[in-house]
């Protein structure tokens, strides 16, 4: 079964450390990937920072929280839990946080045992950055995978993101009322050891944090060279 994205969406908040996604009708057996971005937090990351309306538990893939007056990213996933209508996912920013955003992808056709490929994930950081921001995968992608790119910057200006080449937007949050704007995007069947770059329309930011991750497609098994026991011999 090939990888497919069933649902995507996101939301942003100001003056709050909790944010909830739009409501989805989720599919039994799917993989949910949740991305939380945060500004000005003093807490530590954990899978429990993500909760949902179905009572599922989330596994933390990776996180980088910059601390006071800086931006951070958390990525978690949920495998094999309850699915159905009116499904929402919440991100509860660790510690007192000034602003938080959430982006969600629901995927089918994924590996059902260990979907997250920890060999490819990587963070990159740029202080007083100008122009695009780039992250290089931590290792070569093996087989068919879906790549996730996240970039979050500290700026109060309102503008839009240009998606990385070949990537599809999940959540493009550019709320000028906050110090937290982000880009979350995906690409099915990314290859090699990719270098991925997003571009913020205003061109500058105080700091930027980027994350790359990939999740594996289901392994297809079959019977090759199966003997025919009931052959009729003339």
Long-range contacts (C-beta under 8 A, 24 or more apart in sequence): 1-108, 1-109, 1-217, 1-218, 1-220, 2-109, 2-144, 2-217, 3-107, 3-108, 3-109, 3-110, 3-144, 3-145, 3-146, 3-188, 3-189, 3-217, 4-107, 4-108, 4-109, 4-188, 5-105, 5-106, 5-107, 5-146, 5-168, 5-186, 5-188, 6-30, 6-106, 6-107, 6-108, 7-104, 7-105, 7-106, 8-103, 8-104, 8-105, 8-106, 8-170, 8-171, 8-186, 9-103, 9-104, 9-170, 9-171, 10-35, 10-101, 10-102, 10-103, 10-104, 10-170, 10-171, 10-173, 10-184, 11-101, 11-102, 11-171, 12-99, 12-100, 12-101, 12-102, 12-173, 12-175, 12-178, 12-180, 13-99, 13-100, 13-101, 14-99, 14-175, 14-177, 14-178, 15-98, 15-99, 16-97, 16-99, 16-100, 17-41, 17-92, 17-93, 17-94, 17-95, 17-96, 17-97, 17-98, 17-100, 18-90, 18-91, 18-92, 18-93, 18-100, 19-90, 19-91, 19-93, 19-100, 19-101, 19-102, 20-88, 20-89, 20-90, 20-91, 20-102, 21-88, 21-89, 21-90, 21-102, 21-103, 21-104, 22-88, 23-86, 23-87, 23-88, 24-87, 24-88, 24-104, 24-106, 25-84, 25-85, 25-86, 25-87, 26-54, 26-83, 26-84, 26-87, 26-106, 27-83, 27-106, 27-108, 28-83, 29-80, 29-83, 29-108, 29-112, 30-83, 30-106, 30-107, 30-108, 30-110, 31-77, 31-78, 31-79, 31-106, 31-107, 31-108, 31-110, 31-115, 31-215, 32-56, 32-77, 32-78, 32-81, 32-89, 32-104, 32-105, 32-106, 32-107, 33-61, 33-75, 33-76, 33-77, 33-104, 33-105, 33-106, 33-107, 33-148, 33-215, 34-58, 34-75, 34-76, 34-77, 34-78, 34-89, 34-91, 34-102, 34-103, 34-104, 35-73, 35-74, 35-75, 35-102, 35-103, 35-104, 35-148, 35-150, 35-170, 35-171, 35-184, 36-73, 36-74, 36-75, 36-76, 36-91, 36-93, 36-100, 36-101, 36-102, 37-71, 37-72, 37-73, 37-74, 37-100, 37-101, 37-102, 37-103, 37-150, 37-152, 37-180, 37-182, 38-65, 38-71, 38-72, 38-73, 38-74, 38-93, 38-94, 38-97, 38-99, 38-100, 38-101, 38-180, 39-69, 39-70, 39-71, 39-72, 39-97, 39-98, 39-99, 39-100, 39-154, 39-178, 39-179, 39-180, 40-68, 40-69, 40-70, 40-97, 40-98, 40-99, 40-179, 41-65, 41-67, 41-72, 41-93, 41-94, 41-95, 41-96, 41-97, 42-67, 42-68, 42-94, 42-95, 42-96, 43-93, 43-94, 43-95, 43-96, 43-97, 44-94, 44-95, 45-72, 45-74, 45-94, 46-94, 47-76, 49-74, 49-76, 49-91, 49-92, 49-93, 49-94, 50-74, 50-76, 50-78, 50-89, 50-90, 50-91, 50-92, 51-89, 51-90, 51-92, 52-78, 52-87, 52-88, 52-89, 52-90, 53-86, 53-87, 53-88, 53-89, 54-81, 54-82, 54-83, 54-84, 54-87, 55-82, 56-81, 56-82, 57-81, 59-116, 61-116, 61-118, 61-121, 61-213, 62-118, 62-121, 62-123, 62-211, 62-213, 64-123, 64-125, 64-209, 64-211, 65-94, 66-207, 66-209, 69-154, 70-154, 70-207, 70-209, 71-152, 71-153, 71-154, 71-179, 71-180, 71-207, 71-208, 71-209, 72-152, 72-209, 73-123, 73-150, 73-152, 73-209, 73-211, 75-148, 75-150, 75-211, 75-213, 77-115, 77-116, 77-215, 79-112, 79-115, 80-112, 98-178, 98-179, 98-180, 99-178, 99-179, 99-180, 100-180, 101-152, 101-171, 101-173, 101-180, 101-182, 102-171, 103-150, 103-170, 103-171, 103-173, 103-182, 103-184, 104-170, 105-148, 105-170, 105-186, 107-146, 107-215, 109-217, 109-218, 110-146, 110-215, 110-216, 110-217, 110-218, 111-215, 111-216, 111-217, 111-218, 111-219, 112-218, 114-216, 115-215, 115-216, 116-213, 116-215, 116-216, 117-141, 117-142, 117-145, 117-213, 117-214, 117-215, 117-216, 120-145, 120-147, 120-193, 120-212, 120-213, 120-214, 121-211, 121-212, 121-213, 121-214, 122-211, 122-212, 123-209, 123-210, 123-211, 124-209, 124-210, 124-211, 125-207, 125-208, 125-209, 125-210, 126-207, 126-208, 126-210, 127-206, 127-207, 128-206, 128-207, 129-153, 129-204, 129-205, 129-207, 129-208, 130-203, 130-204, 131-199, 131-203, 131-204, 132-197, 132-198, 132-199, 132-200, 133-197, 133-198, 133-199, 133-200, 133-208, 133-210, 134-195, 134-196, 134-197, 134-210, 135-195, 135-196, 135-197, 135-210, 135-211, 135-212, 136-193, 136-194, 136-195, 136-196, 136-212, 137-193, 137-194, 137-195, 137-196, 137-212, 137-214, 138-212, 139-193, 140-192, 140-193, 141-190, 141-191, 141-192, 141-193, 141-194, 141-214, 143-216, 143-217, 144-188, 144-189, 144-216, 144-217, 145-189, 145-190, 145-214, 145-215, 145-216, 145-217, 146-186, 146-187, 146-188, 146-189, 146-190, 146-214, 146-215, 146-217, 147-186, 147-187, 147-190, 147-194, 147-196, 147-212, 147-213, 147-214, 148-184, 148-185, 148-186, 148-211, 148-212, 148-213, 148-214, 148-215, 149-183, 149-184, 149-185, 149-186, 149-187, 149-196, 149-198, 149-210, 149-211, 149-212, 150-182, 150-183, 150-184, 150-210, 150-211, 150-212, 151-182, 151-183, 151-198, 151-200, 151-208, 151-209, 151-210, 151-211, 152-180, 152-181, 152-182, 152-183, 152-208, 152-209, 152-210, 153-181, 153-182, 153-200, 153-205, 153-206, 153-207, 153-208, 153-209, 154-179, 154-180, 154-205, 154-206, 154-207, 154-208, 155-179, 155-181, 155-200, 155-202, 155-204, 155-205, 155-206, 157-202, 159-200, 159-201, 159-202, 160-201, 161-198, 161-199, 161-200, 161-201, 162-198, 162-199, 162-201, 163-198, 164-196, 164-197, 164-198, 166-190, 167-196, 174-200, 174-201, 190-214
